[in-house]
Amino acid sequence: MIVRRERPGDVADVRAVVTAAFAPDDGTQPVEPGLLDRLRTDPGWLPTFSLVAEEDREVVGHVVATRGWVGDVPALGLGPLAVRPDRQGRGTGRTLVHALVAAAEARDEVLVALLGDPGFYGRCGFRPSTDVGVAAPDESWGRYFQVRALTDAVPRGTFRYAAPFSSSSSSCS
Protein backbone atom coordinates (compact mmCIF):
# COMPACT_ATOMS: atom_id res chain seq x y z
CA MET A 1 0.00 0.00 0.00
CA ILE A 2 1.12 3.51 -0.83
CA VAL A 3 -0.18 6.62 0.95
CA ARG A 4 0.16 9.82 -1.03
CA ARG A 5 -1.46 13.18 -1.56
CA GLU A 6 -4.64 13.17 -3.55
CA ARG A 7 -4.24 14.25 -7.18
CA PRO A 8 -6.88 15.94 -9.37
CA GLY A 9 -7.41 12.65 -11.25
CA ASP A 10 -8.32 10.91 -7.97
CA VAL A 11 -11.46 12.92 -7.18
CA ALA A 12 -13.96 10.49 -8.77
CA ASP A 13 -12.24 7.46 -7.24
CA VAL A 14 -12.17 9.12 -3.81
CA ARG A 15 -15.86 9.94 -4.08
CA ALA A 16 -16.61 6.30 -4.98
CA VAL A 17 -14.61 5.05 -1.97
CA VAL A 18 -16.37 7.47 0.38
CA THR A 19 -19.78 6.54 -1.01
CA ALA A 20 -19.10 2.80 -0.64
CA ALA A 21 -17.58 3.14 2.83
CA PHE A 22 -20.54 5.06 4.25
CA ALA A 23 -23.38 3.40 2.30
CA PRO A 24 -26.29 2.82 4.71
CA ASP A 25 -27.90 -0.62 4.80
CA ASP A 26 -31.25 0.89 3.77
CA GLY A 27 -29.97 1.89 0.30
CA THR A 28 -30.17 5.65 0.87
CA GLN A 29 -27.31 7.89 -0.13
CA PRO A 30 -24.74 8.68 2.58
CA VAL A 31 -24.11 12.33 3.46
CA GLU A 32 -20.31 12.07 3.45
CA PRO A 33 -19.76 12.35 -0.35
CA GLY A 34 -21.75 15.59 -0.43
CA LEU A 35 -19.85 16.87 2.59
CA LEU A 36 -16.58 16.11 0.83
CA ASP A 37 -17.79 17.95 -2.29
CA ARG A 38 -18.66 21.02 -0.18
CA LEU A 39 -15.33 20.86 1.67
CA ARG A 40 -13.44 20.91 -1.64
CA THR A 41 -14.93 24.34 -2.45
CA ASP A 42 -14.56 25.79 1.05
CA PRO A 43 -11.72 28.13 2.14
CA GLY A 44 -10.94 25.54 4.84
CA TRP A 45 -9.88 22.96 2.22
CA LEU A 46 -6.19 22.14 2.60
CA PRO A 47 -4.94 20.00 -0.33
CA THR A 48 -1.85 19.02 1.67
CA PHE A 49 -4.10 17.08 4.04
CA SER A 50 -6.14 15.12 1.48
CA LEU A 51 -4.46 11.72 1.32
CA VAL A 52 -5.25 8.50 -0.51
CA ALA A 53 -4.25 4.90 0.08
CA GLU A 54 -3.46 3.12 -3.14
CA GLU A 55 -3.09 -0.62 -3.76
CA ASP A 56 -2.42 -2.10 -7.18
CA ARG A 57 -2.89 1.39 -8.68
CA GLU A 58 -6.41 1.67 -7.23
CA VAL A 59 -7.58 4.17 -4.62
CA VAL A 60 -8.80 2.07 -1.69
CA GLY A 61 -8.90 4.69 1.06
CA HIS A 62 -9.02 8.41 1.73
CA VAL A 63 -8.63 10.78 4.65
CA VAL A 64 -8.86 14.53 4.78
CA ALA A 65 -8.31 17.25 7.35
CA THR A 66 -9.60 20.75 6.84
CA ARG A 67 -8.96 24.00 8.66
CA GLY A 68 -10.64 24.17 12.00
CA TRP A 69 -10.16 26.42 14.98
CA VAL A 70 -9.88 26.22 18.75
CA GLY A 71 -10.99 29.70 19.68
CA ASP A 72 -8.76 31.86 17.44
CA VAL A 73 -6.01 29.24 17.06
CA PRO A 74 -5.83 27.32 13.76
CA ALA A 75 -6.22 23.56 14.11
CA LEU A 76 -7.27 20.65 11.90
CA GLY A 77 -10.57 18.78 11.74
CA LEU A 78 -10.11 15.22 10.50
CA GLY A 79 -12.82 13.59 8.43
CA PRO A 80 -14.22 11.91 6.63
CA LEU A 81 -11.96 8.87 6.77
CA ALA A 82 -13.05 6.17 4.33
CA VAL A 83 -11.80 2.75 3.28
CA ARG A 84 -13.37 0.69 0.53
CA PRO A 85 -15.46 -2.04 2.18
CA ASP A 86 -13.48 -4.90 0.61
CA ARG A 87 -10.27 -3.45 2.10
CA GLN A 88 -11.53 -2.68 5.61
CA GLY A 89 -9.97 -4.42 8.60
CA ARG A 90 -6.49 -4.49 7.06
CA GLY A 91 -5.01 -1.41 8.75
CA THR A 92 -5.62 0.98 5.86
CA GLY A 93 -7.61 3.45 7.97
CA ARG A 94 -5.05 3.47 10.76
CA THR A 95 -2.23 3.97 8.24
CA LEU A 96 -4.07 6.92 6.68
CA VAL A 97 -4.65 8.53 10.09
CA HIS A 98 -0.99 8.13 11.06
CA ALA A 99 0.13 9.59 7.72
CA LEU A 100 -2.19 12.57 8.16
CA VAL A 101 -0.95 13.21 11.70
CA ALA A 102 2.67 12.99 10.50
CA ALA A 103 1.94 15.49 7.72
CA ALA A 104 0.26 17.79 10.24
CA GLU A 105 3.25 17.62 12.57
CA ALA A 106 5.61 18.34 9.68
CA ARG A 107 3.60 21.49 8.90
CA ASP A 108 3.64 22.65 12.53
CA GLU A 109 -0.09 22.20 13.14
CA VAL A 110 -0.98 22.22 16.84
CA LEU A 111 -3.95 19.87 17.06
CA VAL A 112 -6.10 17.43 15.09
CA ALA A 113 -9.72 16.97 16.20
CA LEU A 114 -12.37 14.50 15.09
CA LEU A 115 -15.69 12.90 15.87
CA GLY A 116 -15.40 9.12 15.84
CA ASP A 117 -15.07 5.79 17.59
CA PRO A 118 -12.81 6.08 20.66
CA GLY A 119 -11.76 2.44 20.31
CA PHE A 120 -10.37 2.99 16.83
CA TYR A 121 -8.98 6.49 17.19
CA GLY A 122 -7.57 5.82 20.66
CA ARG A 123 -5.19 3.34 19.00
CA CYS A 124 -4.05 6.26 16.81
CA GLY A 125 -3.16 8.45 19.79
CA PHE A 126 -6.41 10.43 20.07
CA ARG A 127 -8.05 11.09 23.43
CA PRO A 128 -11.22 12.77 24.66
CA SER A 129 -11.01 16.47 23.89
CA THR A 130 -11.99 17.41 27.43
CA ASP A 131 -8.75 15.82 28.69
CA VAL A 132 -6.85 18.74 27.15
CA GLY A 133 -9.39 21.54 27.58
CA VAL A 134 -10.95 21.50 24.13
CA ALA A 135 -14.74 21.56 23.98
CA ALA A 136 -16.71 19.83 21.23
CA PRO A 137 -18.86 21.92 18.91
CA ASP A 138 -21.78 19.91 20.34
CA GLU A 139 -21.40 18.82 23.95
CA SER A 140 -23.65 15.79 23.35
CA TRP A 141 -20.79 14.22 21.37
CA GLY A 142 -19.07 13.45 24.69
CA ARG A 143 -16.16 11.02 24.47
CA TYR A 144 -16.63 10.62 20.71
CA PHE A 145 -15.11 14.05 20.12
CA GLN A 146 -11.36 13.49 20.36
CA VAL A 147 -8.12 15.31 19.75
CA ARG A 148 -4.50 14.56 19.17
CA ALA A 149 -2.27 17.35 20.44
CA LEU A 150 0.81 17.93 18.29
CA THR A 151 2.48 20.38 20.65
CA ASP A 152 2.84 20.89 24.39
CA ALA A 153 1.01 24.23 24.13
CA VAL A 154 -2.50 22.95 23.40
CA PRO A 155 -5.01 25.73 22.79
CA ARG A 156 -8.08 25.70 25.03
CA GLY A 157 -11.60 26.55 23.97
CA THR A 158 -14.34 25.28 21.71
CA PHE A 159 -13.39 23.56 18.47
CA ARG A 160 -14.96 24.86 15.27
CA TYR A 161 -14.94 22.82 12.04
CA ALA A 162 -14.84 24.23 8.50
CA ALA A 163 -18.24 25.66 7.55
CA PRO A 164 -19.55 22.68 5.50
CA PHE A 165 -19.62 20.53 8.63
CA SER A 166 -22.31 22.68 10.21
CA SER A 167 -24.68 21.89 7.34
CA SER A 168 -24.05 18.14 7.55
CA SER A 169 -25.53 15.44 9.74
CA SER A 170 -22.46 13.27 9.18
CA SER A 171 -20.34 11.82 11.91
CA CYS A 172 -17.38 12.06 9.52
CA SER A 173 -15.48 9.22 11.02
C-alpha positions in Angstrom: 0.0 0.0 0.0 1.1 3.5 -0.8 -0.2 6.6 0.9 0.2 9.8 -1.0 -1.5 13.2 -1.6 -4.6 13.2 -3.6 -4.2 14.2 -7.2 -6.9 15.9 -9.4 -7.4 12.7 -11.2 -8.3 10.9 -8.0 -11.5 12.9 -7.2 -14.0 10.5 -8.8 -12.2 7.5 -7.2 -12.2 9.1 -3.8 -15.9 9.9 -4.1 -16.6 6.3 -5.0 -14.6 5.1 -2.0 -16.4 7.5 0.4 -19.8 6.5 -1.0 -19.1 2.8 -0.6 -17.6 3.1 2.8 -20.5 5.1 4.2 -23.4 3.4 2.3 -26.3 2.8 4.7 -27.9 -0.6 4.8 -31.2 0.9 3.8 -30.0 1.9 0.3 -30.2 5.6 0.9 -27.3 7.9 -0.1 -24.7 8.7 2.6 -24.1 12.3 3.5 -20.3 12.1 3.5 -19.8 12.3 -0.3 -21.8 15.6 -0.4 -19.9 16.9 2.6 -16.6 16.1 0.8 -17.8 18.0 -2.3 -18.7 21.0 -0.2 -15.3 20.9 1.7 -13.4 20.9 -1.6 -14.9 24.3 -2.4 -14.6 25.8 1.1 -11.7 28.1 2.1 -10.9 25.5 4.8 -9.9 23.0 2.2 -6.2 22.1 2.6 -4.9 20.0 -0.3 -1.9 19.0 1.7 -4.1 17.1 4.0 -6.1 15.1 1.5 -4.5 11.7 1.3 -5.3 8.5 -0.5 -4.3 4.9 0.1 -3.5 3.1 -3.1 -3.1 -0.6 -3.8 -2.4 -2.1 -7.2 -2.9 1.4 -8.7 -6.4 1.7 -7.2 -7.6 4.2 -4.6 -8.8 2.1 -1.7 -8.9 4.7 1.1 -9.0 8.4 1.7 -8.6 10.8 4.7 -8.9 14.5 4.8 -8.3 17.2 7.4 -9.6 20.8 6.8 -9.0 24.0 8.7 -10.6 24.2 12.0 -10.2 26.4 15.0 -9.9 26.2 18.7 -11.0 29.7 19.7 -8.8 31.9 17.4 -6.0 29.2 17.1 -5.8 27.3 13.8 -6.2 23.6 14.1 -7.3 20.6 11.9 -10.6 18.8 11.7 -10.1 15.2 10.5 -12.8 13.6 8.4 -14.2 11.9 6.6 -12.0 8.9 6.8 -13.1 6.2 4.3 -11.8 2.8 3.3 -13.4 0.7 0.5 -15.5 -2.0 2.2 -13.5 -4.9 0.6 -10.3 -3.4 2.1 -11.5 -2.7 5.6 -10.0 -4.4 8.6 -6.5 -4.5 7.1 -5.0 -1.4 8.8 -5.6 1.0 5.9 -7.6 3.4 8.0 -5.1 3.5 10.8 -2.2 4.0 8.2 -4.1 6.9 6.7 -4.7 8.5 10.1 -1.0 8.1 11.1 0.1 9.6 7.7 -2.2 12.6 8.2 -1.0 13.2 11.7 2.7 13.0 10.5 1.9 15.5 7.7 0.3 17.8 10.2 3.2 17.6 12.6 5.6 18.3 9.7 3.6 21.5 8.9 3.6 22.7 12.5 -0.1 22.2 13.1 -1.0 22.2 16.8 -4.0 19.9 17.1 -6.1 17.4 15.1 -9.7 17.0 16.2 -12.4 14.5 15.1 -15.7 12.9 15.9 -15.4 9.1 15.8 -15.1 5.8 17.6 -12.8 6.1 20.7 -11.8 2.4 20.3 -10.4 3.0 16.8 -9.0 6.5 17.2 -7.6 5.8 20.7 -5.2 3.3 19.0 -4.1 6.3 16.8 -3.2 8.5 19.8 -6.4 10.4 20.1 -8.0 11.1 23.4 -11.2 12.8 24.7 -11.0 16.5 23.9 -12.0 17.4 27.4 -8.8 15.8 28.7 -6.8 18.7 27.2 -9.4 21.5 27.6 -10.9 21.5 24.1 -14.7 21.6 24.0 -16.7 19.8 21.2 -18.9 21.9 18.9 -21.8 19.9 20.3 -21.4 18.8 24.0 -23.7 15.8 23.3 -20.8 14.2 21.4 -19.1 13.4 24.7 -16.2 11.0 24.5 -16.6 10.6 20.7 -15.1 14.1 20.1 -11.4 13.5 20.4 -8.1 15.3 19.7 -4.5 14.6 19.2 -2.3 17.4 20.4 0.8 17.9 18.3 2.5 20.4 20.7 2.8 20.9 24.4 1.0 24.2 24.1 -2.5 23.0 23.4 -5.0 25.7 22.8 -8.1 25.7 25.0 -11.6 26.5 24.0 -14.3 25.3 21.7 -13.4 23.6 18.5 -15.0 24.9 15.3 -14.9 22.8 12.0 -14.8 24.2 8.5 -18.2 25.7 7.5 -19.6 22.7 5.5 -19.6 20.5 8.6 -22.3 22.7 10.2 -24.7 21.9 7.3 -24.0 18.1 7.5 -25.5 15.4 9.7 -22.5 13.3 9.2 -20.3 11.8 11.9 -17.4 12.1 9.5 -15.5 9.2 11.0 
